[in-house]
Amino acid sequence: MNDNDVDSVLHDSAFTEWHTQITMNIAQFGHQLIGVFPEDDAPAPGFTYSIGLTHKFGFELFVIGLPFSSAAALLNHIAIALG
């Protein structure tokens, strides 16, 4: 990816909406969870990670191998427990 590609992504309206929604969720809930999952036939497991906890705690959370709903419940529970 070159500088022109990066510039076009940053000015894409879908990216701007996505970024705005994440920023709003972090402001409201303290973090945002992102799930990354392979195609059904891929051998790699999926993973879920947090965005936004670094500002308050100095780290993010990461879970690999669980379905998104289970990983989200676990990560949200941990984030709430952290305060």
MDAnalysis code that builds the backbone (N, CA, C; Angstrom):
import MDAnalysis as mda
import numpy as np

u = mda.Universe.empty(249, n_residues=83, atom_resindex=np.repeat(np.arange(83), 3), trajectory=True)
u.add_TopologyAttr("name", ["N", "CA", "C"] * 83)
u.add_TopologyAttr("resid", np.arange(1, 84))
u.add_TopologyAttr("resname", ["MET", "ASN", "ASP", "ASN", "ASP", "VAL", "ASP", "SER", "VAL", "LEU", "HIS", "ASP", "SER", "ALA", "PHE", "THR", "GLU", "TRP", "HIS", "THR", "GLN", "ILE", "THR", "MET", "ASN", "ILE", "ALA", "GLN", "PHE", "GLY", "HIS", "GLN", "LEU", "ILE", "GLY", "VAL", "PHE", "PRO", "GLU", "ASP", "ASP", "ALA", "PRO", "ALA", "PRO", "GLY", "PHE", "THR", "TYR", "SER", "ILE", "GLY", "LEU", "THR", "HIS", "LYS", "PHE", "GLY", "PHE", "GLU", "LEU", "PHE", "VAL", "ILE", "GLY", "LEU", "PRO", "PHE", "SER", "SER", "ALA", "ALA", "ALA", "LEU", "LEU", "ASN", "HIS", "ILE", "ALA", "ILE", "ALA", "LEU", "GLY"])
u.atoms.positions = np.array([
    [0.852, -1.170, 0.000],
    [0.000, 0.000, 0.000],
    [0.899, 1.235, 0.000],
    [0.619, 2.147, -0.911],
    [1.426, 3.373, -0.964],
    [0.678, 4.532, -0.301],
    [1.324, 5.697, -0.276],
    [0.740, 6.866, 0.393],
    [-0.603, 7.275, -0.213],
    [-0.739, 7.158, -1.522],
    [-2.006, 7.517, -2.165],
    [-3.130, 6.585, -1.732],
    [-2.822, 5.276, -1.585],
    [-3.822, 4.313, -1.124],
    [-4.265, 4.639, 0.291],
    [-3.313, 4.931, 1.156],
    [-3.628, 5.271, 2.545],
    [-4.484, 6.522, 2.588],
    [-4.112, 7.523, 1.802],
    [-4.867, 8.768, 1.766],
    [-6.304, 8.531, 1.307],
    [-6.506, 7.674, 0.307],
    [-7.866, 7.428, -0.180],
    [-8.694, 6.667, 0.855],
    [-8.084, 5.757, 1.605],
    [-8.801, 5.038, 2.666],
    [-9.213, 6.009, 3.765],
    [-8.318, 6.878, 4.184],
    [-8.608, 7.813, 5.263],
    [-9.705, 8.810, 4.904],
    [-9.916, 9.043, 3.615],
    [-10.949, 9.981, 3.186],
    [-12.199, 9.277, 2.668],
    [-12.255, 7.972, 2.778],
    [-13.420, 7.199, 2.365],
    [-14.537, 7.395, 3.387],
    [-15.757, 7.632, 2.929],
    [-16.862, 7.915, 3.856],
    [-17.188, 6.719, 4.743],
    [-17.065, 5.498, 4.233],
    [-17.325, 4.309, 5.059],
    [-16.302, 4.205, 6.189],
    [-15.034, 4.482, 5.878],
    [-13.998, 4.461, 6.914],
    [-14.271, 5.543, 7.950],
    [-14.644, 6.722, 7.484],
    [-14.923, 7.832, 8.397],
    [-16.081, 7.490, 9.330],
    [-17.144, 6.892, 8.791],
    [-18.276, 6.457, 9.628],
    [-17.838, 5.425, 10.655],
    [-17.056, 4.431, 10.202],
    [-16.562, 3.359, 11.078],
    [-15.711, 3.955, 12.197],
    [-14.810, 4.842, 11.848],
    [-13.919, 5.463, 12.825],
    [-14.721, 6.308, 13.817],
    [-15.701, 7.046, 13.328],
    [-16.548, 7.867, 14.194],
    [-17.321, 6.997, 15.174],
    [-17.875, 5.884, 14.698],
    [-18.633, 4.988, 15.567],
    [-17.736, 4.384, 16.645],
    [-16.541, 3.973, 16.281],
    [-15.600, 3.423, 17.259],
    [-15.251, 4.477, 18.305],
    [-14.969, 5.686, 17.858],
    [-14.633, 6.773, 18.776],
    [-15.780, 7.040, 19.745],
    [-17.017, 7.023, 19.242],
    [-18.186, 7.235, 20.097],
    [-18.354, 6.088, 21.100],
    [-18.138, 4.848, 20.650],
    [-18.252, 3.697, 21.557],
    [-17.200, 3.744, 22.659],
    [-15.989, 4.131, 22.307],
    [-14.933, 4.250, 23.323],
    [-15.297, 5.334, 24.323],
    [-15.811, 6.450, 23.838],
    [-16.210, 7.533, 24.745],
    [-17.348, 7.093, 25.663],
    [-18.303, 6.328, 25.132],
    [-19.463, 5.922, 25.916],
    [-19.185, 4.724, 26.822],
    [-18.496, 3.714, 26.292],
    [-18.314, 2.453, 27.017],
    [-16.904, 2.207, 27.533],
    [-15.950, 3.019, 27.111],
    [-14.570, 2.863, 27.552],
    [-13.713, 1.989, 26.660],
    [-14.354, 1.271, 25.736],
    [-13.606, 0.433, 24.797],
    [-14.507, 0.007, 23.651],
    [-13.890, -0.572, 22.629],
    [-14.583, -1.143, 21.473],
    [-13.960, -2.504, 21.237],
    [-14.758, -3.483, 20.858],
    [-14.234, -4.802, 20.522],
    [-14.277, -5.004, 19.019],
    [-13.218, -5.618, 18.504],
    [-13.106, -5.926, 17.082],
    [-12.907, -7.432, 16.948],
    [-13.710, -8.072, 16.112],
    [-13.565, -9.501, 15.836],
    [-12.967, -9.705, 14.458],
    [-11.997, -10.596, 14.367],
    [-11.353, -10.928, 13.101],
    [-11.465, -12.441, 12.936],
    [-12.189, -12.853, 11.899],
    [-12.452, -14.275, 11.725],
    [-12.182, -14.700, 10.300],
    [-11.539, -15.870, 10.129],
    [-11.223, -16.359, 8.790],
    [-12.475, -16.914, 8.101],
    [-12.329, -17.187, 6.839],
    [-13.390, -17.878, 6.101],
    [-13.609, -19.244, 6.743],
    [-14.757, -19.836, 6.521],
    [-15.099, -21.114, 7.152],
    [-14.087, -22.221, 6.891],
    [-13.465, -22.233, 5.728],
    [-12.535, -23.309, 5.392],
    [-11.084, -23.007, 5.762],
    [-10.827, -21.864, 6.371],
    [-9.451, -21.497, 6.745],
    [-9.045, -22.220, 8.026],
    [-7.781, -22.634, 8.118],
    [-7.327, -23.374, 9.298],
    [-7.063, -22.501, 10.524],
    [-6.934, -21.207, 10.345],
    [-6.585, -20.322, 11.468],
    [-7.825, -20.010, 12.303],
    [-7.653, -19.909, 13.625],
    [-8.786, -19.518, 14.473],
    [-9.025, -18.009, 14.393],
    [-10.197, -17.590, 14.768],
    [-10.493, -16.168, 14.829],
    [-9.985, -15.565, 16.126],
    [-10.014, -14.245, 16.192],
    [-9.616, -13.582, 17.425],
    [-10.423, -12.308, 17.604],
    [-10.494, -11.847, 18.840],
    [-11.213, -10.632, 19.197],
    [-10.302, -9.800, 20.088],
    [-10.269, -8.494, 19.858],
    [-9.412, -7.633, 20.661],
    [-10.115, -6.325, 20.996],
    [-9.614, -5.671, 22.016],
    [-10.176, -4.399, 22.448],
    [-9.408, -3.240, 21.833],
    [-10.088, -2.107, 21.748],
    [-9.480, -0.832, 21.376],
    [-9.978, 0.174, 22.411],
    [-9.085, 0.982, 22.958],
    [-9.493, 2.056, 23.847],
    [-9.109, 1.905, 25.301],
    [-8.679, 0.712, 25.704],
    [-8.302, 0.511, 27.103],
    [-6.921, 1.057, 27.424],
    [-6.082, 1.196, 26.409],
    [-4.705, 1.652, 26.631],
    [-4.660, 3.002, 27.335],
    [-5.557, 3.891, 26.979],
    [-5.559, 5.239, 27.575],
    [-5.709, 5.168, 29.098],
    [-6.574, 4.286, 29.572],
    [-6.838, 4.195, 31.007],
    [-5.933, 3.200, 31.727],
    [-5.641, 2.055, 31.070],
    [-4.935, 0.963, 31.756],
    [-3.526, 0.693, 31.231],
    [-3.204, 1.201, 30.053],
    [-1.876, 0.966, 29.490],
    [-1.753, -0.329, 28.707],
    [-2.879, -1.007, 28.446],
    [-2.860, -2.251, 27.670],
    [-4.227, -2.487, 27.041],
    [-4.262, -3.413, 26.101],
    [-5.505, -3.875, 25.479],
    [-5.692, -5.353, 25.819],
    [-6.854, -5.875, 25.502],
    [-7.177, -7.281, 25.752],
    [-7.328, -8.007, 24.419],
    [-7.038, -9.319, 24.435],
    [-7.012, -10.112, 23.206],
    [-7.423, -11.538, 23.542],
    [-8.339, -12.112, 22.766],
    [-8.758, -13.509, 22.942],
    [-8.706, -14.193, 21.587],
    [-8.157, -15.389, 21.562],
    [-8.082, -16.145, 20.314],
    [-8.828, -17.473, 20.476],
    [-9.528, -17.871, 19.419],
    [-10.125, -19.199, 19.365],
    [-11.554, -19.317, 19.854],
    [-12.154, -18.244, 20.349],
    [-13.545, -18.297, 20.801],
    [-14.447, -17.629, 19.767],
    [-15.698, -18.064, 19.680],
    [-16.645, -17.329, 18.837],
    [-16.767, -15.893, 19.356],
    [-17.144, -14.963, 18.480],
    [-17.187, -13.557, 18.873],
    [-18.071, -13.325, 20.095],
    [-19.238, -13.944, 20.150],
    [-20.151, -13.686, 21.272],
    [-19.527, -14.093, 22.603],
    [-18.829, -15.210, 22.629],
    [-18.161, -15.661, 23.867],
    [-16.981, -14.769, 24.213],
    [-16.178, -14.446, 23.205],
    [-15.015, -13.579, 23.430],
    [-15.463, -12.197, 23.886],
    [-16.521, -11.661, 23.270],
    [-17.021, -10.339, 23.645],
    [-17.526, -10.339, 25.084],
    [-18.261, -11.378, 25.468],
    [-18.753, -11.458, 26.846],
    [-17.585, -11.492, 27.830],
    [-16.567, -12.279, 27.525],
    [-15.391, -12.388, 28.393],
    [-14.642, -11.058, 28.480],
    [-14.354, -10.453, 27.333],
    [-13.596, -9.198, 27.327],
    [-14.374, -8.060, 27.974],
    [-15.674, -7.986, 27.720],
    [-16.485, -6.958, 28.370],
    [-16.494, -7.150, 29.894],
    [-16.602, -8.391, 30.344],
    [-16.589, -8.684, 31.776],
    [-15.252, -8.234, 32.391],
    [-14.149, -8.539, 31.735],
    [-12.834, -8.144, 32.245],
    [-12.722, -6.621, 32.286],
    [-13.148, -5.961, 31.210],
    [-13.061, -4.495, 31.152],
    [-13.878, -3.854, 32.258],
    [-15.061, -4.382, 32.521],
    [-15.887, -3.852, 33.604],
    [-15.225, -4.096, 34.958],
    [-14.665, -5.284, 35.143],
    [-13.992, -5.619, 36.402],
    [-12.769, -4.728, 36.663],
    [-12.099, -4.333, 35.574],
    [-10.933, -3.452, 35.727],
    [-11.327, -2.079, 36.233],
    [-12.539, -1.673, 35.953],
    [-13.037, -0.398, 36.466],
    [-13.121, 0.610, 35.418],
])
